């Protein structure tokens, strides 16, 4: 029932920045736990960053200090600000929402970090 639409992916050079956005449907967005995952071909999907309905955040060790996850409940949107990007950050990034123990996924957006 919850629909997630990602945007902001693209090609960036090492050391550069991108901001991913995820817009969610529904009137109860402020109650959702939100997260970004990423997945490379042949690999398991891994958690990048998560934010609770109260705004508490958690980050994968690999992105701590470089990525910042925030939410704007008035816009039903979460943002993943990615700074100091590295080639190993290259992946398909997926928006995730959890509401009442039900999980929802976006379609994914490609992030490529390369010279």
N, C-alpha and C positions, 0 to 999 in steps of 0.2 A: 504493500500500500504506500509506503514511503518511497519516493523517487529522489535519487541523488544525481546531480548533474555537475561534472567536473569541468574545469577550464584552467588555462594558464600554462599548460605544458609546452615544451618546445626544445629547441637546441640552444645551448649556452656553452661558453668556453669555461674551462676550469678556473675557479676563483670567482665566477660570476654568480648572479642571483636570479631566481625565479620565484613567483608567488602563485601557488595553486589555490583555486577557489572551489568550494563545493556548496552548491545551493540545494537545499532540501525542501520538499513539499511538506505540507501539514501545518496544523495550528499548534502542535505540541512540541515544536522544535526545541524550545528551551528546556524540555525534560529529557532530550536525547543525549546519550553519550556518543561522542563522535571520534573518529580516528582516521588516519591515513595509513595505508599499507602499501607495500611495493612488492613486485614479483618479476623476477627474471625468468626467461625460458628455461625449463627443466629444474627450476628451484621452487621451494615452498614460498608461499606468500608470507612476508614478515611485517610485523608491526613497526611503523616508523614513529608515530606520535599519536597520543590519545588525549582527549579532554573530556572531563565529566560535565554534567549539567551545571555544576557549581563553578566550573572554570579551572579546576585542578588539572594540571598537565603532567604527562609522563612521556619520556623520549627514549628511543633506542640509544644505546651507548655510542653507536657509530655516528649519530647526528647531533648529540648533545653539544650545545654551544654554537651550532651552526643553523639549526632549524628552529622556528618558533611557530607554535600552533595557537590560534586564537579563534574566538567565535563572536559573531555579532547576531544576537538573538532577534533583534529587530529586523534583520535582513534574512533570517533563516540560512545563514551562511557561515561556514568555517573557512579559515585561511591557513595555509602552510607557507610561511615565508622561509625560503631556502637560500642561505647565504654561503659563501665560501665553498661552492659546489665542487665536487671531485668526480673524476670519471667513474668511480665505483658507485656513485649515486644514480647512474644511468639505470633506468628501470621503467616499468609501467606502474604508475601510482593510482591506487584505488581509494576512493572515499568510502567510509564505513559509518553506519549508524546502528545503534542498538536502542530499542525501545520495548519495554515490557518483555525482556528476554528474547526478542526477535531481532535478527540481524538483517541489514539491508546493505547492498553494495552498489556503487556506481559502475559505469562502464569502463573506466580507466582512462588515464591520459599519459602519453609518452613524455618522459623527460630524458634528454640525451645531453651528456656533458662530454664535450670533445673539442679538441683543437682543430 
